[in-house]
């Protein structure tokens, strides 16, 4: 039996099934065909401000054998975007409190899917489908095993690594940056006073090799744009990285910036300047990409 969308409405993502159908706004643009996963994402609004005659869902996402399709509700109607798995260079899941973002790094430019983090489990399954189908090229890059101990206070990393190890044939921890206090190179008086009381921190990160992929886990409260208490999971096939650079940070004192460039975007990670293991890992990866 199909439930009324208004009765079922909440912050949750619903997979399309007999109980939860495709929203009416998407039906003229939707073609029924076999899929690996199909789900709809609600608009960010309080139920008390909505009514049964309103369009309650902003996004419909389908994963198929060779591509994903994204339907979005816009002011002028619905836009439909197809992304072939062969175009995808990596994927990132980000969560800050209940705000979630899935970033799909495609060659034509990143695509973001915003969702409520109460449905993170569904988005994790969606991410695994992408990873299983984007055909990560085999890599010849290897790195010596490192003796890296992650302390108990970073249990969120430890638990996530255990989960990765359960799903991957081999997960090798190559670098670790603990959450660390840091000072900004430049900041205005307001930010300086704010950080005097709240502190400023480098994000905690763990960097792993999982088969042909680079996996980076992040958490922290350092970002000036308000990413406090956030956590993210980034996966990029090694052979999709165009170049790697390790430089003195222009943002934080006594720190290093590691920049990974893809064809249409880049990822930047920060390390303490005394984190020799992290610098050595990314310098080795950079040499491999340059010489290979």
Residue, then its C-alpha position, 0 to 999 in steps of 0.5 A: x500500500x502506498x502511503x500519502x507523501x504528506x503522512x510519511x514526510x520527515x527528514x528521512x530519505x525513502x527508497x522507492x518501493x510499494x509504500x513510497x512511490x516516485x513523487x508526482x513532480x518527477x513522474x513526467x520525467x521518470x521512466x520505469x526501468x531496472x535499477x540498483x537503487x532508487x530513492x527520494x530526498x525531502x526538501x529542507x522544511x518543517x512539516x508544520x509549514x507544509x501542506x498535502x498539495x505541495x511538492x515535498x521532495x527536492x531530489x530523486x536519485x537512481x543508480x543503474x548498471x552504467x550510470x546514475x541519474x539525478x532529478x532535481x526540483x527547480x523553480x522552473x520545473x525539473x532538471x535531469x542529470x546523467x553521470x556515467x560511472x566512467x566519468x566519476x573520479x571519486x566520491x566524498x561523504x560529509x556530515x556536520x550534525x544533521x547536515x549531510x553532503x554527498x560530493x561526486x567528483x566527475x570530470x565535468x565538475x563536481x555534483x553535490x547531493x544534500x541530505x539530512x544525516x539521519x539517512x547516512x546509512x542509505x547514502x553510504x550504500x549509494x556510495x558503495x554502489x558508485x565505488x563498485x561500478x566506477x571501475x577504479x583503474x589498477x595501480x602499481x603504487x605501493x607504500x611500505x607498511x608504517x607503524x602508526x598508532x591511532x589513540x583511543x580518543x580517535x575511536x571514530x577513526x578506529x571504528x571506521x577503519x575496522x569497517x573499511x577493513x571488513x569491506x576491503x581486501x586490504x586497508x593500509x594506514x599510511x598517515x595520521x594527523x591528530x586534531x591539533x591546535x594551530x594559529x592562522x597566518x592571517x585573520x581579522x580582529x573578530x576571528x582572532x578574538x573568537x579563536x582566543x576563546x574557542x581555539x583553532x585546530x587542524x582537522x584530524x585525518x587518517x589516510x589509507x590505501x585500499x587496493x587501488x583507492x586512496x581513502x581519507x577520513x577527516x574530523x575536526x573543528x578547525x575550519x574558519x567556514x564553520x565545519x566544526x564537529x564535522x566528519x567526512x569520508x573521501x575515496x579517490x582511485x589513485x590513477x585518477x589523481x593528476x598530481x600531488x603537491x606538499x607545500x608550507x601552508x599559507x593558512x596556518x602557521x607551522x603547517x603543511x598543505x597537501x594538494x591533490x589535483x583531479x581533472x576538475x577539482x582538488x582536495x587539500x589536507x593540512x598537516x603539522x610541519x613535524x608530521x614526517x610520516x604524512x609528508x613522506x607518504x604524499x611525496x612518495x605518491x607525488x613521485x609515483x604520479x610524476x614518474x609513472 
